[in-house]
Amino acid sequence: MNKDIIHCLECNKILRKTDHDNAPIFVFDKNLNDFISVPKDDYKDFTIEHKGHHLRELSVLEDSSISKMSCRDKAQVGYFKATNGKKVFLIKKWRNNINEPLHYKIMEDSRLKVKNVKVTCQADLIRIHLKKQFVWMDNGKIERFVEIAAHSVEKMDLSAMEECFWDTGDSMVVLAKLGFQEIREILRECQKFLTWVQLKSIRDFIEENNCDNGVMTVIVHKKMRIERFNLRGIRHKRKIIFNS
């Protein structure tokens, strides 16, 4: 694993190494009445500032980054995990506006919990696609199908969702696949008002649209919670410090 993080234990300051550490900054020169580039080296500056201090290197864990805001919001508050090979650390990242660099802080004795709290079907998109794809499906049959799908989705196990690798723009909202049980229930209910030929078409429709951002995937809403704890013997005293 790459050593992405340098942490000064004495100052509790963090540098996250990136490809832009040597990118110059541009400042306005009043004498030239123009912007000039000023070279910089974030890594070198950090090691000079913390020379003689106890530094440790950490590796960022893949797919551990999460935020309570849109992924496209560059000024968002986010969290990710890193490790020294023995212990996993929770790190907070933030900046107050887009013009300032990211700040980092290790959340000592803290852990992040994320759980699914709500799941819904994409009812409006299902209606649109059914109407376009199946001329034999009148509004009554479409509404009945949507009602069946929504009812089946409501009963899904929130702790066992198969998420799709699709960027919704919000790390607290993801898409997930319908499970075998949900598909079987939808088709069983559809037998009551569709012919066998129509039922086969609907089965194919579900399978084709149950991946990526297909209309039969479900919308899963997550909740993020950060707890701080102190170890006392074998018991933990927990305090909630953030709850999305």
N, C-alpha and C positions, 0 to 999 in steps of 0.2 A: 504493500500500500504506500502511496505517496505521502510524504510528511507535509501536509498542507498548512498546518497551523504551528506558529511559534508562540508559546505562552511564557511570559515573564512571571514567575511565581512571586517575586518580591514586590512588583508594581501591579500585578494582576492586569497587565496590558497584553493585548493579543494582536498578532499580525497574521493575516491570512494571505498566503502567497498566491499570486495570480499572474497571468501572462501580461498584465498591464502595470506591473511594479516598476518597470523602466520607462513607461510612457511619459513623455514630457508634459509639463503643465504650461498653460498659456496665460500670461499676465499682460496687462496694458502698460506700455511704456509711455509716459507723458512726454518725454523728450522727443521720441520718435513719432508720437501720435499714432501708435499702432500696437498690435499685440505681438509679443515675442515669446518664443518657446524657451522654457527653463528646464534643463535636464533634471531628472530625479531618479532615485533608487530606493524604494521603500524598504527593501530587505536590508540594504547597507545602513540606511539611516536608523532602522530599528535596532540592529546589532550594536551600532555605535552608542545609541542612547542607553542601551541596557547592558553595556560592557561590564563584565564582572558579576553580573546577576545570574541567578539560577534560571536557566531557560530549559524548557522541555518542548519536544516536538510531538504533535498529535496528527493523526490521520482522520480525515472526515469520512464518516460512514456513508456509503451510497444509499440514496433514496431515503435519507433521514430528515431532509429539509421540509419544513412545514410552516405555514403562516396562517394567521387568522383573517387575512385580507386577500385581495386579488393578487395572483402571481405576477400580474403585469404592473402592479403598483411598486415602483422602484424605491419609494420612501417607506415601505411597509416594515412592520416588526415581524421578525421570523425567528425560527429556532432550528437548530440542527445538532447532530451528535458527532462527537469525535472520540478517538481512543488513543491511548498510549500503548496498547497491546495487552494491558492488564485491567484497566478501568475505563468505563464509558462516561464521558462528560456531556452535559447538556449546555449548549452555547446559544446565547441570545444575540441576534444581530438587528441593528436598527440605524436609521438616520432621520433627522428631523425634517430635512428637505432634500430634494434631488441634487442640489448643488454641493452637498458636503459628503465626505467619504463615509463608508459604513463603519459603525462602531460595533465592537464585540465584547461580550462579557460571559465568563463562565458562571453558570447558575449552580453554585455550590450546594451539594446535598439536595438536589432537586431532580425530579423525574417528570417526563412528559407522558400523558395518557391521552390517546385519541380513540374515540369510539363512534360508531354509527348510531345516529339518534332518530333518523327518519328516512323513509324510502317512498318514492312516488313513481308512477308511470308517466310517460310522455304523452298524455292524452291528446293534446291538440295536434301534435305531429302525427300520431297514429291516425287520427281522423283524416288529415290531409292526404297521407300516403295511401290509405285504404280507398279513398274516393277516387284518386288518380289511377290506381292500379287495377281495381276491380269494378267494372261497370255494372256487374250484377248485384253489387252491394248497395242497397238503398240506405237512407239515413237511419232507419230503424235498426237494421242489422249492424251498422257501424256503431251506433250508440250502445247496442247490447254487447258487442265485442269489447268496446272500451270499458264498459262497466265490469265485465268479467275480468279483464286484465287488471284493472285497478283493485278489484277485490282480492285477486290472487296475490298481487304485489304487497298489499297491506299485511299479509300474513308471512312474508319472507323473514327468515332468520337473519337479524341484523349482524350477528356475530360471525356469519359464514358467507360473506358476499365475495363473489369473484369479480374483482374490479377490472375495468378495461383501461388500457394504456392510452387514454385520450385526455388532452388538456382542456379542461372546462374554463380555464382562466381563474379558478378559485380553488385553492387547495383544500377548502372545507366542503367542496361539492365535487363528487366524482360520479362516473357512470359505471354501472355493474351489469353483469349478465343475468338474465332470468335463469333460474335453476331448472333442472329436469322436472322436479315436482310441480313447479309453477306452470311450466309449459304443458305438462300432462293434464293439469286441472283446467287450464284454459281450453284445451282441445276437447276435453270431456264435456264441458259446458256448451261448447260450440256445436257438438253433435245434435243438440236439441233443436237447432233452427237452421243448420246448414246441410246440404247434400254431401255425399261422400266425396264427390269431385271438388266441391267448394271447400270442404274441410282439408283436403290435401293441399289445395292452393294456399289456404291460411297457414297450414303447418310449414310450408316452404317459406312463406312470408315471414313467419316468426323466426325461423332458423337463419334466414338471410339477413335479418335486421337485428340480430341479438349479439352484436359485437361492435367494437370501436364506438362510433357515435350513432349506431343504428337506432331507429325509433322504438324498437322493442327493448332496448336496454333501459334500465331504471336509474332514476336520479337518487343518489345517496347523499344525505346531509350529515356532516360530521360535527363533533364537538371536541374542542381541545381543552385540556385541563393540566395545569402544572402544580405539582405538590412539592413542598419542601419538608424534609424530615430530618430528625436528629436521632441518632442511634443511642439508645440507652439500654445496655445489656442486650436483650434479644427483642426488645419492643421498640417500635417507632412512634414518635409523636408527629403527626402530620398537620400541615397547615396549607390550605389552598392559597396560592399566590396569584393564580390567574385561572379564569374560567371563561371560556368563549361563549 
